[in-house]
Amino acid sequence: MSASIACASILAKVERDMAMEGFDRLYPGYGLAKHKGYATREHIEALHRLGPCAVHRRSFDPIKSWFTAGNGYQQTALFEQEEP
């Protein structure tokens, strides 16, 4: 059973990495293809510079603060085009 769990974990990581490469093309400037969405220094700096995009999870603490700070920020729906 542990071998099947290990295989599923690898497949999930590969799928996530491929998704992040696609998101990087949709949302340039965040470096998603490089850090795969992990909270690296580069990623956090991009969030401060650009704000969250449609693929950022609202449950992630740095993102959550954007919506609870009362700054009026509205997150667009996933895959909806954002206006520049």
C-alpha positions as CSV (number, residue, x, y, z in Angstrom):
1,M,0.0,0.0,0.0
2,S,2.8,2.5,0.7
3,A,4.2,2.0,-2.8
4,S,0.9,3.1,-4.3
5,I,0.8,6.1,-2.0
6,A,4.3,7.1,-3.0
7,C,3.4,6.7,-6.7
8,A,0.3,8.9,-6.2
9,S,2.4,11.5,-4.4
10,I,4.9,11.7,-7.3
11,L,2.1,11.9,-9.9
12,A,0.4,14.7,-8.0
13,K,3.7,16.6,-7.8
14,V,4.3,16.2,-11.5
15,E,0.8,17.4,-12.3
16,R,1.1,20.4,-9.9
17,D,4.4,21.4,-11.5
18,M,2.9,21.2,-15.0
19,A,-0.1,23.3,-13.8
20,M,2.3,25.9,-12.3
21,E,4.1,26.2,-15.6
22,G,0.8,26.9,-17.3
23,F,-0.2,29.4,-14.7
24,D,3.2,31.1,-15.1
25,R,2.2,31.9,-18.7
26,L,-1.2,33.2,-17.7
27,Y,0.1,35.3,-14.8
28,P,3.7,36.4,-15.6
29,G,5.7,38.1,-13.0
30,Y,5.1,35.7,-10.1
31,G,7.7,33.2,-11.1
32,L,5.3,30.3,-10.7
33,A,7.2,28.0,-13.1
34,K,10.3,28.5,-11.0
35,H,9.0,28.1,-7.4
36,K,5.9,26.0,-8.2
37,G,3.8,28.2,-5.9
38,Y,5.8,27.6,-2.7
39,A,6.2,30.5,-0.4
40,T,9.7,31.4,-1.4
41,R,11.2,34.9,-0.9
42,E,10.7,35.6,-4.7
43,H,7.0,34.5,-4.5
44,I,6.3,36.7,-1.4
45,E,8.1,39.7,-3.0
46,A,6.0,39.2,-6.2
47,L,2.8,39.1,-4.1
48,H,3.7,42.4,-2.5
49,R,4.6,43.9,-5.9
50,L,1.7,42.6,-7.9
51,G,-0.9,41.5,-5.4
52,P,-2.6,38.1,-5.5
53,C,-3.9,36.7,-8.8
54,A,-6.8,34.3,-9.5
55,V,-4.8,31.2,-8.7
56,H,-3.6,32.2,-5.2
57,R,-5.4,30.4,-2.4
58,R,-7.3,32.7,-0.1
59,S,-6.5,30.4,2.8
60,F,-2.7,31.1,2.4
61,D,-2.0,33.6,5.2
62,P,-0.3,36.3,3.2
63,I,-3.2,36.2,0.7
64,K,-5.8,36.0,3.4
65,S,-4.5,39.3,4.8
66,W,-5.3,41.0,1.4
67,F,-8.9,40.2,1.8
68,T,-9.3,40.8,5.6
69,A,-7.4,44.1,5.6
70,G,-10.4,46.0,4.1
71,N,-8.4,47.2,1.2
72,G,-11.2,46.6,-1.3
73,Y,-9.3,44.0,-3.3
74,Q,-11.5,41.7,-5.3
75,Q,-10.0,38.4,-6.5
76,T,-11.1,37.4,-10.0
77,A,-12.5,34.0,-10.8
78,L,-10.0,31.3,-11.8
79,F,-9.1,31.7,-15.5
80,E,-11.0,35.0,-15.8
81,Q,-8.9,37.6,-17.6
82,E,-7.6,40.3,-15.4
83,E,-7.4,43.8,-16.6
84,P,-3.9,45.3,-16.7
